């Protein structure tokens, strides 16, 4: 089992920045790829970014490429999502997830955090 706890969400004006953290406990953090997903009201959960177990590979959805950066610190059992130049359409609950492969599908991740809310005002 892996337990994931997100933090760092909040209210920010358009153009601002936030850094989300996802702290893991339980089995070896470095054994898992990590992903960030988000879910806006009335919409399905969607892929945002993923990072491989050793942080050698990352991948982003097109809408956040160049604005968001995913990273991880295996010594601290923590993954991060740095979000810059935030837009109102980034408003959502953001979830981190752990899986065996750094993929883009919700189904590829076995463990999920409870989510942290990000609200971007215009």
N, C-alpha and C positions, 0 to 999 in steps of 0.2 A: 504494500500500500504506500501511496505517496499523498501527503497532505499539502495543499497549496493555499497560500493566503496572499491575496493581492492588497496593495495599498497604494496611495498616491493620487487617487482621483480627486476631483473637486470641480469648482466653477472657475472658468477662465474666460477672458475676452478673446475674441477672434484675433489671431496673430500671436497669441501667447503660447506658452510652453508648459508641459507637465511631464513628470517622470514617474511612470508606474513601476512598482516593484512586485515581484512574486517570490515569496520565500517558501522553500520546500522543506519538508521534514519526512522522515520515514526512510525508504530505501535510497540507495545511492543516487543523488541528483544527477551526477554526470553520466548515468546510464540512460538518460532520457533526452530526447529532443524536446524542445519547448516551443509552444506556440502561443500567440495572442489572438484572440477573437473578440468580436464586439457584437452587441445586439441592441439595435435602436427600437424604440417603442413601435409595436405593430409589425416588426420585421423579423426575418429569420436571423439566426446567429451567423455571422460571416467572418471569414478568415481575414486577418490583418497582417501577421508576420510570423515567421518561424526561424528557429536557429538549431543547427545540428548539435549533437552531444558535445563535440569538442570545439564548437563555435567556429568551425572552418567554413561553414556555409550558412547563408541567410537568404531569405526570400520574402518579398513583400507583395501585397496586392497593389495594383496600379495606382489607386487613389491616394496611397500614403507614401509611395516611393519618392525619396528625396526630402521627405518631411519627418518621417519616423525612423528610428533606429532601434533594432532589437539587439540585446547583448546579454551575456551571462557571466557570472563569476562562480565557477564550480567550487571554489574554496569557501564561498559564503552561502552555497546552496540557494542562490538567488538569480532570477532572470529579471531583465529590465526592458521597458519600452520607453524610450525618449521620444516625446512627441513635440515637434516644433511647428510653428506657423499653423496653429490649430484653426479649423474652420467650423462653422455651426453644424455642418453635416457630419462632423466627427463625434457629435453628441451621441452617447450610447453607454451601456454598461460593458465594461471591458473585462474579459476573462482570460486568465492564463490556463494553460493545459500542458500536460506531460504525456508523451507517447514514445513509441519505439522508433518512429521515422519522422523526419521533419517535413511533414506534408501539409496540404492546404485543406483537407477535409476534416470536418468535425468528428467523423467516425474514426479517424485515425488516432485519436487521443483518448486514453483510458481514464485519466485523472484530470479533474477540474477544480478550480478555485470557486469561491462564492461570488466573485465579481466586484468591481469597483466602478462607481459611476463617474462619468466625465460629462460635464455640461459646458458647451462653448457658446457664449452669448455673442450676438452680432453687434 
